[in-house]
Amino acid sequence: MKIDKTEGPEGVTLIVSGDVDMESSPKLRDEIKKCLKAKPGKIRLRLHDVPYIDSSGVAVLIEGMRWCKKKGADYSLVAISDNVKAVLDLSKLYGVFTVEAD
């Protein structure tokens, strides 16, 4: 998994590519935490290039949402891949997240 970061006046976008699984999800968790400490306005996770996400990855998405809520920061998933959407649908979590087209 690779994570690129872009910063703007409203907040940070983490551009995630590759599988988000048990091995790589701690890296995503750490990046979300760093963003919240540095600039807690808005965090967007762009998941267009994520072909696979497992339960540990979904857990990180949920944790990120909870942390942002506690800090009063906006949190959204952006341009999610079909596979990520399928996993969120299957786990009945799709409606829990704010999802943006791009």
Secondary structure, DSSP 8 states (H G I E B T S, - for coil): -EEEEEE-SS-EEEEEES-BSTTTHHHHHHHHHHHHHH--SEEEEEEEE---B-HHHHHHHHHHHHHHHHHT-EEEEES--HHHHHHHHHTT-GGGS-EE--
